[in-house]
């Protein structure tokens, strides 16, 4: 039921655009705007696919062997619920053209029969975040690589406050080696965090810091300069700095009409991996402080003080920690409680 304004005028007797110059109004009255509603694309194999709609939903896996043309502001999402159940597969000779912010919100697989370069036209509704794979070797011919973007902080991040709010899942079929370029958005960087403090990590059960990386904070790109041949989840996180520069501090207290600091209490941190032991003694207000701690270290913390008992606990250090307080209770000796310290 799309029609020009001139048809509405004919049916209603109304006159639109009265304050617009007559020549301009005549053009506008004959204009028919395109349909802006969502469309769907079914499963199968096609030579070429042109997507001009602002929103296109996939209803099955689709293979394109010729050209995938993404029109202005077009967004292909993987299904009607917005999850990534379906995939667009691009054959060995397939190419992609895109205008403005045209992109695929979901999984894109590219098949390779030679060591070539390809940019995966992926993104999420908040922006375009492509991945480029510059293949340096093809161990099995053919092989493929699938890229899926996600605009959330990686759920397994060891330091969520200093993690990019975006990650990419890369899945390999066959055997290929490539240099990778990831492009992120300014809004992906957590508020108050410097981009230059973040480093590329790969997650495969645990996070691994990737060395041989170039970061361009102006272009919002991070590139591997050493080819990689293992693929899983990739994101930017403030690295677990090997430099011993972190601190943990707090107070040792006992409830007494408020919170009273315990003087000369012994605080012990035992490294759960190496077994190394650190000790310090609280000051007159019950304060303690440990410095020169390596990021990523996990300690068992215990406190001892005359006439008091304190529960031990595990403390994992990825950033400077304050207010790591310990509250004690009076020690019970037989039928009585030991006196005030």
C-alpha positions in Angstrom: 0.0 0.0 0.0 2.8 2.4 -0.9 1.7 5.4 -3.0 2.9 8.9 -3.8 1.6 12.0 -2.0 -0.1 13.1 -5.3 -2.3 10.0 -5.0 -3.3 10.9 -1.5 -4.1 14.5 -2.6 -6.3 13.1 -5.4 -8.2 10.8 -3.0 -8.6 13.3 -0.2 -8.7 16.8 -1.8 -5.9 17.9 0.5 -2.9 20.0 -0.6 0.5 19.0 0.9 3.8 20.9 0.9 2.1 24.3 0.6 5.2 26.2 1.9 7.6 24.4 -0.4 8.4 25.9 -3.9 6.1 24.5 -6.5 8.9 22.8 -8.5 10.2 21.0 -5.4 6.8 20.1 -4.2 6.0 18.5 -7.6 9.0 16.2 -7.3 8.2 15.3 -3.7 4.6 14.5 -4.5 5.6 11.9 -7.1 8.2 10.2 -4.9 7.7 6.7 -3.6 9.8 5.7 -0.6 11.1 2.1 -0.5 9.8 -0.4 2.0 11.7 -0.1 5.3 10.2 -3.2 7.0 12.4 -6.2 7.7 12.8 -9.0 5.2 14.0 -12.6 5.4 16.5 -14.7 3.4 16.1 -18.4 3.3 18.7 -21.2 3.3 20.4 -22.6 0.2 23.1 -21.7 -2.2 23.2 -18.7 -4.5 25.6 -17.1 -6.9 25.0 -13.5 -5.9 23.1 -11.9 -3.1 22.2 -8.2 -2.9 20.8 -6.9 0.4 19.4 -3.3 0.3 16.9 -3.5 3.2 17.9 -1.9 6.6 17.2 -5.2 8.3 17.3 -8.7 6.9 16.8 -11.9 9.0 18.2 -15.2 8.0 16.0 -18.3 8.4 18.7 -20.9 7.6 22.3 -21.3 6.5 23.2 -19.6 3.2 26.1 -20.1 0.8 27.1 -17.3 -1.6 29.6 -18.2 -4.4 29.6 -15.0 -6.3 29.2 -11.5 -4.8 27.6 -10.6 -1.5 26.5 -6.9 -2.0 25.6 -5.1 1.2 23.6 -2.0 0.5 23.7 1.3 2.5 22.9 0.7 6.2 21.9 -2.9 5.5 22.1 -5.3 8.4 21.8 -9.1 8.0 21.2 -10.8 11.3 21.3 -14.5 11.8 17.7 -15.2 12.7 14.5 -13.6 14.0 15.5 -14.0 17.6 18.9 -12.3 17.1 21.0 -15.2 18.1 23.8 -16.7 16.0 22.3 -20.0 14.9 22.7 -19.5 11.2 25.7 -18.7 9.1 26.6 -17.1 5.8 29.3 -19.1 4.0 31.3 -17.4 1.2 32.8 -19.7 -1.4 36.5 -19.6 -2.4 35.8 -17.2 -5.2 33.2 -15.1 -3.4 33.7 -11.4 -2.9 32.0 -8.8 -0.7 31.0 -5.2 -1.6 29.5 -2.9 1.0 28.2 0.7 1.2 28.2 2.8 4.3 27.5 0.6 7.3 26.3 -2.5 5.5 27.3 -5.6 7.5 26.4 -9.0 8.9 25.4 -9.4 12.5 26.4 -13.0 13.0 28.6 -15.8 11.8 30.4 -15.4 8.4 32.5 -18.3 7.1 35.1 -17.8 4.3 36.4 -20.8 2.4 40.0 -20.6 1.2 41.8 -22.5 -1.6 44.9 -20.2 -1.5 46.7 -18.0 0.9 44.8 -14.8 0.2 43.5 -11.9 2.3 39.8 -11.4 3.3 37.9 -9.0 5.4 34.9 -10.5 7.2 32.1 -7.9 7.0 30.8 -8.4 10.5 29.4 -6.2 13.1 26.7 -5.7 15.7 23.8 -3.3 15.7 25.9 -0.7 17.5 28.6 -0.7 14.8 30.8 -2.3 12.2 33.7 -4.4 13.7 35.3 -6.4 10.9 38.1 -8.9 11.1 40.7 -9.2 8.4 42.6 -12.4 7.9 45.8 -12.2 5.8 46.6 -15.8 5.2 50.3 -16.8 5.2 49.9 -20.5 4.8 47.3 -23.1 3.9 48.1 -26.5 5.4 45.0 -28.1 4.1 43.3 -27.2 0.9 40.5 -26.1 1.2 40.3 -24.7 4.6 37.9 -22.1 6.1 37.6 -19.6 8.9 34.4 -18.4 10.6 34.1 -15.1 12.5 31.3 -14.2 14.8 31.3 -10.8 16.6 29.7 -10.2 20.1 29.3 -6.7 21.6 29.7 -7.7 25.3 32.6 -8.1 27.7 33.9 -11.7 27.5 32.2 -13.7 30.2 35.4 -15.3 31.3 37.5 -12.1 31.6 39.9 -12.1 34.5 39.6 -8.3 34.8 36.1 -7.2 33.4 36.5 -3.5 34.3 39.6 -3.4 32.0 38.3 -5.5 29.2 37.0 -4.4 25.8 33.2 -4.6 25.6 33.5 -6.7 22.4 35.0 -10.0 21.4 35.2 -12.2 18.3 34.9 -15.9 18.1 37.1 -17.4 15.3 36.6 -21.0 14.3 38.9 -22.9 11.9 38.1 -25.8 9.6 41.1 -27.4 8.1 44.5 -25.9 8.7 45.5 -22.3 7.9 47.8 -19.6 9.3 47.1 -15.9 9.2 47.8 -12.5 10.5 44.7 -11.0 12.0 43.4 -7.4 12.2 40.5 -6.7 14.6 38.6 -3.4 14.5 36.7 -2.2 17.5 34.5 0.8 18.4 35.3 3.8 20.6 32.3 2.8 22.7 33.8 -0.6 23.3 36.5 0.8 25.5 35.4 0.9 29.2 35.0 4.4 30.6 38.2 5.7 32.2 40.4 3.1 30.6 43.2 4.0 28.2 43.2 2.0 25.0 47.0 1.9 25.1 46.7 -0.1 28.4 44.8 -2.9 26.7 46.5 -5.9 24.9 45.3 -8.7 22.6 44.3 -12.0 24.4 43.1 -15.3 23.1 40.7 -17.4 25.1 40.9 -21.2 24.9 39.9 -22.5 28.4 42.3 -19.8 29.8 43.4 -16.4 28.5 46.7 -16.1 26.7 48.5 -12.8 26.1 49.4 -12.5 22.4 52.8 -11.0 21.7 53.9 -9.6 18.4 50.9 -7.2 18.2 50.5 -3.7 16.8 47.7 -1.4 18.2 46.5 1.7 16.4 44.4 3.7 18.8 43.5 6.2 16.2 42.1 3.7 13.7 40.8 1.4 16.6 42.6 -1.6 15.2 44.8 -4.3 16.7 46.9 -6.4 14.4 49.0 -9.5 14.9 52.5 -9.2 13.4 53.3 -12.9 14.1 51.1 -15.3 12.1 48.7 -17.4 14.3 47.4 -20.9 13.6 45.2 -21.4 16.6 41.7 -19.8 16.7 39.1 -19.3 19.4 37.8 -16.2 21.2 39.8 -12.9 20.9 39.5 -9.6 22.8 41.5 -6.8 24.4 42.3 -6.9 28.2 44.7 -5.1 30.4 47.5 -7.7 30.6 48.5 -9.6 33.7 51.5 -7.4 34.1 54.7 -9.4 35.0 56.1 -6.2 36.7 55.7 -6.3 40.4 53.7 -3.1 40.8 50.4 -3.9 42.5 49.4 -3.3 46.2 46.9 -4.8 48.6 45.9 -2.8 51.7 43.3 -2.8 54.4 42.6 -2.9 58.2 42.5 -5.5 60.9 39.6 -4.7 63.2 37.5 -6.0 66.1 33.9 -4.9 66.7 33.7 -2.8 69.9 31.0 -0.2 69.9 32.0 0.4 66.3 35.1 -0.9 64.6 38.4 -0.7 66.4 41.7 -1.3 64.7 44.0 -4.0 66.0 47.6 -3.0 66.6 50.5 -5.3 66.0 48.4 -8.0 64.3 50.4 -10.2 61.9 49.0 -10.4 58.4 50.4 -13.3 56.2 49.9 -13.7 52.5 50.9 -17.1 51.1 51.3 -17.5 47.3 49.1 -20.4 46.4 51.3 -21.3 43.4 54.8 -20.8 44.6 54.3 -21.2 48.4 56.2 -17.9 49.0 55.2 -16.2 52.3 54.9 -12.5 52.9 54.2 -11.0 56.4 53.6 -7.6 57.8 52.4 -6.1 61.1 49.6 -3.6 61.5 50.1 0.0 62.7 48.4 1.7 65.6 45.1 2.0 63.7 45.2 -1.6 62.4 46.3 -0.7 58.9 48.4 -3.0 56.8 49.9 -2.8 53.3 51.6 -5.2 50.9 53.4 -3.9 47.8 55.3 -5.2 44.8 52.7 -7.9 43.9 52.6 -9.5 40.5 49.3 -9.3 38.7 47.5 -12.6 38.6 48.8 -13.9 41.9 46.4 -15.7 44.2 47.1 -15.6 48.0 45.8 -17.4 51.0 45.5 -14.6 53.6 45.6 -15.2 57.4 45.7 -12.9 60.4 46.9 -13.6 63.9 46.6 -11.4 67.0 46.6 -12.0 70.8 43.2 -13.1 72.0 41.5 -12.9 68.6 40.6 -15.3 65.8 40.2 -14.4 62.1 38.9 -16.4 59.2 41.4 -17.0 56.4 40.4 -16.3 52.8 41.7 -16.4 49.2 42.6 -13.1 47.5 43.3 -12.9 43.8 45.2 -9.8 42.6 44.7 -8.3 39.1 44.7 -4.7 40.2 45.4 -2.5 43.2 43.2 -3.6 46.1 42.1 -1.5 49.0 39.7 -2.1 51.9 40.7 -5.8 52.1 39.7 -5.8 55.7 39.8 -8.5 58.3 37.4 -8.5 61.3 38.2 -10.8 64.3 36.4 -12.2 67.2 37.6 -12.8 70.8 39.1 -16.2 71.3 37.0 -18.6 73.6 39.2 -20.4 76.1 37.2 -23.2 77.8 34.3 -21.6 79.7 35.5 -18.0 79.4 36.4 -15.5 76.8 40.0 -14.2 76.7 40.2 -10.7 78.0 40.7 -7.5 76.0 43.9 -7.4 74.1 
